Amino acid sequence: MSSVLPESSPVGSFLKFYSIEIALCLIALPLTFAKILQKTTASVWWHAFHQFFRTVQWECLRSSQNLNWEISLPSTLSRDRSYLVISNQEGPLVPLVVRGVLGRKITPIVTPLRHRKIPNLILEWRAWLDEAPVYLYLPAERQTNDPQATQEQLAKVAEKYKNLLEQTRSLLLLPEKDAYRRDGQLLRNSKFLYTPKPGELIHATLMQNQTWHSILDVTFHQEKPVRFAWQWLLGGRQNILLSVREIPLPSALQSSSANDVRRWLSQFWKEKAEWLETLVNTEPIRHDLVNT
């Protein structure tokens, strides 16, 4: 289905977008107290509000007169399945867009939190409300010297992934993981994509007995790189592509070998890069058209 969306003023879109962000933080406060009091529904309500507000923000971006979107979604999406959503990442706004585009079409989306020595308190807060898994990097030396503590930590992470599947939630992975912040010329393995890191995918697929229903392959491309929403809303016009494809969960992600996962991701990213380059070069984005 195709539709032409009404345009909104850049300033109006800017005010609406950031008002929603403030509202989300305000709603998180009472839910934080509810979760501290061990109210089991606190995270359920947080997922509902988080998904809803991201969807509203997406509608704000979608109707902006500065942005020409082309969105392609499969017709098979369901709110009764747990999806493994894998996306490239051209900037920090990709998770917000993915949540917004898929918010009303699939189960609540959770993103793993990467453990940092100096934590980002806002991200930690929201991940705690999300009941999100924490991606742990455990050096080989530590695994050898303290195997019991390593197994205990991994068991806690595995339980988080198990809970996601039992509660029919979807998981968003970004294998390029902030590569856009560094020297892209050193990290790129194609014209459009960065070299993926398999750590989170290994965690997500090998740490529990259950499996995801299928993979949603999200491919995002923007003509001009931006890092903040206001650059989209108040900047110049540009074309943006977001394509979602559903593919069966491959056997390589259901095995017990981390090397199988690494090989699969490397090949998958190579094919994804070739597909994206072909798509951009042969099918230019049509202005003001959204395919859903």
C-alpha positions as CSV (number, residue, x, y, z in Angstrom):
1,M,0.0,0.0,0.0
2,S,1.4,3.4,-0.9
3,S,0.4,6.7,0.7
4,V,1.4,10.3,0.4
5,L,1.7,11.9,3.9
6,P,0.9,15.4,4.9
7,E,3.9,17.7,5.4
8,S,4.5,19.4,8.7
9,S,6.7,22.4,9.4
10,P,10.3,21.7,10.5
11,V,9.9,23.7,13.7
12,G,6.6,22.0,14.6
13,S,8.1,18.6,14.0
14,F,11.1,19.5,16.1
15,L,9.0,20.6,19.0
16,K,6.7,17.6,18.8
17,F,9.6,15.1,18.6
18,Y,11.4,16.4,21.7
19,S,8.2,16.9,23.7
20,I,7.5,13.2,23.2
21,E,11.1,12.4,24.4
22,I,10.4,14.4,27.6
23,A,7.0,12.8,28.1
24,L,8.7,9.4,27.8
25,C,11.1,10.2,30.6
26,L,8.3,11.6,32.8
27,I,6.3,8.4,32.3
28,A,9.4,6.3,33.2
29,L,9.6,7.9,36.6
30,P,6.4,6.4,38.2
31,L,7.1,3.1,36.5
32,T,10.6,3.1,38.1
33,F,9.1,3.4,41.5
34,A,6.6,0.6,40.6
35,K,9.4,-1.7,39.6
36,I,11.4,-0.9,42.7
37,L,8.3,-2.0,44.7
38,Q,8.5,-5.2,42.6
39,K,5.3,-4.7,40.7
40,T,5.5,-7.3,38.0
41,T,3.5,-5.2,35.5
42,A,6.0,-2.3,35.6
43,S,8.1,-3.5,32.7
44,V,5.0,-4.6,30.7
45,W,3.7,-1.0,30.9
46,W,7.1,0.4,30.1
47,H,7.3,-1.7,26.9
48,A,3.8,-0.6,25.9
49,F,4.6,3.1,26.5
50,H,8.1,2.9,25.0
51,Q,6.8,1.3,21.8
52,F,3.9,3.7,21.5
53,F,6.0,6.9,22.0
54,R,8.6,5.6,19.5
55,T,5.8,5.0,17.0
56,V,4.5,8.6,17.5
57,Q,8.1,10.0,17.0
58,W,8.4,7.9,13.9
59,E,5.1,9.4,12.5
60,C,6.7,12.8,13.3
61,L,9.8,12.0,11.2
62,R,7.7,10.3,8.5
63,S,5.6,13.4,7.9
64,S,8.5,15.9,7.9
65,Q,8.8,17.9,4.8
66,N,12.5,17.5,4.8
67,L,12.6,13.7,4.7
68,N,11.6,11.6,1.7
69,W,11.1,8.0,3.0
70,E,10.8,4.7,1.2
71,I,9.8,2.0,3.6
72,S,9.4,-1.7,2.5
73,L,7.8,-4.2,5.0
74,P,6.8,-7.8,4.6
75,S,3.1,-8.7,4.9
76,T,3.8,-11.6,7.2
77,L,4.6,-9.6,10.4
78,S,2.8,-10.7,13.5
79,R,2.4,-9.6,17.1
80,D,2.4,-13.3,18.2
81,R,6.0,-14.0,17.4
82,S,9.5,-13.4,18.8
83,Y,11.7,-11.9,16.1
84,L,15.4,-11.6,16.0
85,V,15.8,-8.1,14.4
86,I,19.2,-7.5,12.8
87,S,20.0,-4.0,11.4
88,N,22.9,-2.1,10.1
89,Q,23.5,1.2,11.8
90,E,24.1,4.5,9.9
91,G,24.1,6.6,13.0
92,P,22.5,6.5,16.5
93,L,18.9,7.1,15.3
94,V,18.5,3.8,13.7
95,P,17.1,2.0,16.8
96,L,14.5,4.7,17.3
97,V,13.4,4.4,13.6
98,V,13.3,0.6,13.7
99,R,11.2,0.7,16.9
100,G,8.9,3.3,15.4
101,V,8.4,1.5,12.0
102,L,7.8,-1.9,13.6
103,G,6.1,-0.7,16.8
104,R,2.6,-1.5,15.9
105,K,3.4,-4.6,13.8
106,I,5.4,-6.9,16.0
107,T,5.9,-7.7,19.7
108,P,7.8,-5.2,22.0
109,I,11.4,-4.7,20.9
110,V,14.3,-4.9,23.4
111,T,17.9,-4.0,22.7
112,P,20.7,-5.5,24.7
113,L,22.8,-3.2,26.8
114,R,26.5,-3.3,26.3
115,H,28.4,-3.4,29.5
116,R,30.7,-0.4,29.9
117,K,33.3,0.5,32.5
118,I,31.8,4.0,32.8
119,P,28.0,3.4,32.5
120,N,25.6,5.7,30.8
121,L,23.0,6.1,33.5
122,I,20.1,6.9,31.2
123,L,20.7,3.8,29.1
124,E,21.2,1.7,32.2
125,W,17.9,3.0,33.6
126,R,15.9,2.2,30.4
127,A,17.5,-1.2,30.0
128,W,16.6,-2.0,33.6
129,L,13.0,-1.1,32.9
130,D,13.2,-3.0,29.6
131,E,14.6,-6.1,31.5
132,A,17.1,-6.2,28.7
133,P,20.0,-8.6,28.5
134,V,23.5,-7.2,29.1
135,Y,26.1,-8.0,26.6
136,L,29.3,-9.0,28.5
137,Y,32.8,-9.0,27.0
138,L,34.7,-11.6,29.0
139,P,38.5,-11.7,28.3
140,A,39.9,-15.2,27.7
141,E,42.3,-14.6,30.7
142,R,39.4,-14.0,33.0
143,Q,37.4,-17.0,31.7
144,T,40.5,-19.2,32.4
145,N,41.3,-17.7,35.8
146,D,37.8,-17.6,37.2
147,P,35.6,-20.0,35.3
148,Q,32.9,-20.3,38.0
149,A,32.3,-16.6,38.2
150,T,32.2,-16.5,34.4
151,Q,29.6,-19.2,34.2
152,E,27.5,-17.5,36.9
153,Q,27.5,-14.2,34.9
154,L,26.7,-15.9,31.6
155,A,23.8,-17.8,33.3
156,K,22.3,-14.5,34.4
157,V,22.5,-13.1,30.9
158,A,21.1,-16.4,29.5
159,E,18.1,-16.0,31.8
160,K,17.3,-12.6,30.3
161,Y,17.2,-14.0,26.8
162,K,15.1,-16.9,28.0
163,N,12.6,-14.4,29.5
164,L,12.4,-12.5,26.2
165,L,11.4,-15.6,24.4
166,E,9.0,-16.7,27.0
167,Q,7.3,-13.3,27.1
168,T,7.1,-13.2,23.2
169,R,9.3,-10.2,22.8
170,S,11.6,-9.3,19.9
171,L,15.3,-8.5,20.1
172,L,17.1,-5.8,18.1
173,L,20.7,-6.4,17.4
174,L,23.1,-3.9,15.7
175,P,26.2,-5.9,14.8
176,E,28.1,-2.8,13.6
177,K,27.7,-1.3,17.1
178,D,28.7,2.3,17.1
179,A,31.2,1.9,14.2
180,Y,30.0,5.2,12.8
181,R,31.7,7.0,15.6
182,R,35.2,5.8,14.6
183,D,37.3,6.0,11.5
184,G,34.8,4.5,9.0
185,Q,37.5,4.0,6.3
186,L,39.3,1.5,8.5
187,L,36.2,-0.4,9.5
188,R,34.1,-0.5,6.4
189,N,34.0,-3.8,4.5
190,S,31.9,-2.4,1.7
191,K,30.8,0.9,0.3
192,F,27.8,1.1,2.7
193,L,28.3,-1.3,5.6
194,Y,30.8,-1.6,8.5
195,T,32.5,-4.8,9.6
196,P,30.0,-6.6,11.9
197,K,30.9,-7.9,15.3
198,P,29.3,-11.3,16.3
199,G,29.4,-11.1,20.1
200,E,25.7,-10.1,20.7
201,L,24.5,-12.5,18.1
202,I,26.4,-15.3,19.8
203,H,24.8,-14.4,23.1
204,A,21.3,-14.1,21.6
205,T,21.3,-17.4,19.8
206,L,23.4,-19.8,21.8
207,M,22.5,-19.0,25.4
208,Q,19.0,-20.5,25.6
209,N,17.3,-23.6,24.4
210,Q,14.4,-21.8,22.6
211,T,14.8,-20.2,19.3
212,W,13.5,-17.1,17.6
213,H,10.6,-17.5,15.2
214,S,12.5,-15.8,12.3
215,I,14.9,-13.0,11.5
216,L,13.9,-9.6,10.4
217,D,16.7,-8.2,8.3
218,V,16.6,-4.4,8.5
219,T,18.6,-2.3,6.0
220,F,18.8,1.4,6.5
221,H,20.4,4.0,4.2
222,Q,20.4,7.8,4.3
223,E,22.0,10.1,1.8
224,K,23.6,12.4,4.3
225,P,24.8,11.2,7.7
226,V,23.2,12.7,10.8
227,R,23.6,12.0,14.5
228,F,20.7,13.9,16.0
229,A,17.0,14.1,15.1
230,W,17.1,17.8,14.9
231,Q,19.5,17.5,12.0
232,W,16.8,15.5,10.1
233,L,14.0,17.9,11.1
234,L,15.7,21.2,10.7
235,G,18.3,20.3,8.1
236,G,18.1,20.1,4.3
237,R,16.0,17.7,2.4
238,Q,17.3,14.1,2.0
239,N,16.1,10.7,0.9
240,I,16.0,7.8,3.4
241,L,15.5,4.1,2.7
242,L,14.5,1.4,5.2
243,S,13.8,-2.1,4.0
244,V,12.7,-5.0,6.2
245,R,12.9,-8.6,5.0
246,E,11.8,-11.7,6.9
247,I,14.0,-14.7,6.6
248,P,13.9,-18.1,8.3
249,L,16.3,-18.6,11.2
250,P,19.3,-20.5,9.7
251,S,20.6,-23.7,11.2
252,A,23.9,-21.9,11.9
253,L,22.2,-19.9,14.6
254,Q,20.7,-22.9,16.3
255,S,23.9,-24.9,16.6
256,S,26.3,-24.9,19.6
257,S,29.2,-23.4,17.8
258,A,30.2,-19.7,18.1
259,N,32.3,-20.1,15.0
260,D,29.2,-21.1,13.0
261,V,27.5,-17.9,14.1
262,R,30.6,-15.8,13.1
263,R,30.8,-17.4,9.7
264,W,27.1,-16.9,9.1
265,L,27.1,-13.2,10.1
266,S,30.2,-12.5,7.9
267,Q,28.5,-14.1,4.9
268,F,25.2,-12.5,5.7
269,W,26.7,-9.0,5.9
270,K,28.6,-9.5,2.6
271,E,25.4,-10.4,0.8
272,K,23.5,-7.6,2.6
273,A,26.2,-5.0,1.4
274,E,25.9,-6.3,-2.2
275,W,22.1,-6.1,-2.0
276,L,22.1,-2.6,-0.6
277,E,24.5,-1.3,-3.2
278,T,22.3,-2.7,-5.9
279,L,19.2,-1.3,-4.4
280,V,20.6,2.2,-4.0
281,N,22.1,2.3,-7.5
282,T,19.2,0.8,-9.4
283,E,16.1,2.0,-7.4
284,P,16.4,5.6,-6.4
285,I,14.1,6.7,-3.6
286,R,10.9,8.2,-4.8
287,H,10.1,11.5,-3.1
288,D,7.3,11.6,-0.5
289,L,6.4,7.9,-1.1
290,V,6.1,5.4,1.7
291,N,5.5,1.7,0.9
292,T,4.1,-0.3,3.9
